[in-house]
Amino acid sequence: MIQMNGGYMGLMEATTKGARKVEGAKIRGVLVPKAFPMRKGGNKYLTHKLEEDTIEERLATLVGKASAFVVLPGSLGTLTELVMAWNTAVLAPLAGQNPPPIIAFKDPWEDILKGVQAKLKIPEQMLQMVQFVSSAEEAIETISKLS
């Protein structure tokens, strides 16, 4: 198993701590020391630290290297990552690729994406590329069905 996230504290640290319980897990944190000089070196549960120079490079690494996405509740950075992942899924078939699975917590993401879909008149099948879940258990169950 490989898990990748922003590598710092909060939910990023909580998920890396949980992933460390899986034998042989590789846990990668994509850090941006120039943008976050107060956050020294990422959290202690990371097995690999990747450093990028800018937030944009960090986002490109997180989204570009992922084979699936699990989007937890968050803020503006998480919203940016979710929209990039969604756009990647929408564009994948145009390149002859399978779209990566996206699993997002209903609260807060379902209402936000439905609002975006409605305002931008995005087709329903594109919104359906994001699977919404209500709990960590439901997310794990959904992920296990992907294997």
C-alpha positions, 0 to 999 in steps of 0.5 A: 500500500502507498498512501500520499498526502500533504505530509503535515499535521491534522488529518494528514498526520492522522491518516499517516499514523493509521497507515503505518499500522499496515505492514510494508506501507509506504507513506509519502508526504509532499512537503512545501518548505518555502510555503510552510516554513513554520512546518518543519519536516512533515509529520513523524509517521512519513516513510518518504518525504518529497519536497516541492518548491511551490503549492502548484508543484505539490498539487501536480505531484499529489494528483498526478501520481495518484491512482485513486483519491480519498477526500476527507473534510478539509478547507480550501487546499482540500477543495483545490485537490478535489477539483483537480482530481475530479477534472483528472477523472473527467479528462481521463477517457479523452486520453483513452484512460480509465478515470481514477476512483474518487471517494469524498466525504458527503459533508462538506463535499457533496453540497459543494460539488452539486453547487458547482455542477448546477452553476456550471451546468456540468453533466450529471455523469461527471458528478457521478465520477465522485462517490460520496461516503458518510463515514470512514467505514463506508470509505474503507468498504468502497475502497475495498471494492476497488481492489 
